[in-house]
Structures are given as C-alpha cells and as structure tokens.
Amino acid sequence: MDFTSSIAVGMTHEAHGKVTEENTAATVGSGSLAVYATPAMAALMERAAAELCQRECPDGWTTVGTELHIKHRAATPVGLAVRAVAEVTAVDGRAVALSVTAYDEREEIGSGTHTRFAVTSDTFMAKAEGKR
C-alpha cells in the first residue's frame, strides 16, 4: 500500500479529553500527584495520530505506532480539558512521521514526534497471535 495517494504532509487532526482522577499520575502509577499523567498525554497524542492515519486507510488496513518521543512540560490539574494535535510531517511509503503537541486550557503542555506504519489488519494480527 502506498499512502502517498491519500495522506499528505500538512494534514492535521485533534483528539480531545479531560483530566480525571482516572488519568492522573497518582492513579496510573507514573507518579504520586493528582495531575495529568504523562502516559495519558502520550495516549492522547497517539490517538490523534492514529485517527488521522486511519481515516486515510483503505478497508482492511490500519496503522500501528512504532516510535514516540515526547516531552511533558507542564502539569494539568483534574477538571481541565486537554487536546492533542497531530500533523503529518513526512510520508515514506507505508511510514508516516508526525509532530504531536498537547495542550490544556491554558498552555502547551507537551510535544514531540511520532511514527506510524501502515499494515493489513489480518496479517498483523496473525503474526501477533503466532507468538502464543
């Protein structure tokens, strides 16, 4: 599959969420404080990227995350809304490079890069299940 016909540099997508007790560092185990957990921020960033790529995939295809490099720069307390923006920065065959940035209601809270790779769902799952 060649993404170059459907996905292009500059495409963007946003994912939205809210900081709750369930996604704080204290609850997920990534720290001891009741602020937005870095793993939760990473998941929101990856969701924005995955949704962007998925909408461009033909039937039977999906993308999987292969790399994520992020910095979490600011704490966000419970109750605030958060959002992540993914932007395609390069496409090389089935590989898609993206910049990812997260925000709360006040400021940018994190940023980084993410890479996804297009696969056929059935083949990928068969290989994964083969590990059993």
N, C-alpha and C positions, 0 to 999 in steps of 0.2 A: 504494500500500500504506500502511496506517496501523498503525504499531507499537503504538499505544495499547491495542490489544486484547490484546497478548501480552507486551509489555515494559513494566516499570513502575519508577518511582523506588524506589530502595532495593534492587533486585536486585544481587547480587554474584557474582563468580566469581574464582577464583585460578588462576594459572599458576605452575608450579614449574620450577626449573632448577638448575644447578650452575655455579660459576665454574671454567672450564677454561682451559688455555693458549690455546685457540682463540677465546675470547671476552674476552681481556684487551685493554686499550688498546694495548699494545705490538704485539699481533698484528693487530688490526683497523685500526691506523693512526690511532687517535684520541688517542694519547699515547705516552709512552715507557716506562711502567711496567707490570709484570705484575699489574695489578689489574683488577677487573670494568670493562669499557668502558661508557661512557655510552650508545653506540649499542646495546649488548647489553641494557642495562637498559631502554632505550626500547622495544626489540623485545619484551621480556618483558611490559612494561606493555601494549603494543598487542595482544599475543597474548591476554592475559587479557580485554581489552575485546572483541576480535573473537570469541573463543569464547563469551563471554556473549551477544553480539548474535546470533551465528549460530544458537545453539540456539533462538532465538525467531523465526527467519526461515522463511517458508513455502518450499516447494520452488521452485527457480529464482531465489531471491533471496539476496543476501548483503549485507554492509555493507563500506564502504571507509572508511579513515581519511582525515579531511580536515584535522585540526588536532591538534597535540600540543605542549603547553607543560609542560616538566618542569625540576626542579632535582635534581641529583645531589649529595647532601650528605655521603656517607661512602664511603670506599674499602672494597672487599671483596677479600681475597686469594684466590688459587687454592685450590680444595678445599672452600670453604664453599658451602652450599646457599643459593639465593635464591628468592624468591617475589614475585609481583606480585598485587595485589588491585585489581580494577576494580569500581566501584559506579556504577550509573545515578543521575544527579542531575537529569536533565530529559529529557523526550521531547517533540519538536515535530514531528508528522507523521513524516517519514522520518529526521529528525535525532535523534541520541541523544548527549547530553552525559554524560560520565563523569568521576569522580575516579579517579586511578590512584596507587597507592602501592606502593613496592618495599621489601623487607626482606631482610637476610641473617640468619644465625642469631643475631646479637647485637643488631641495632637496625634502625630505619628508615633506609634509605639514599637514598631519593628519593621525590618526589611531584610531582603536577601534575594537569593536566586533559587530556582527550582528547575529540574529537568524531568520530563515525562517521555515515555516511549510507547508508541502505538503497537498493539498486539491483537491477535484474534483471541477473543474470549475463550473459546473452546480449547484451542491449542495451549494457551497459557494455563488454564485450569487443569488440563490433563497432565501437563508437566508438573505442576504443583502437587496434584494428588498422587503422582507417581512416587513421591517421597514417602508415602505411607508404607 
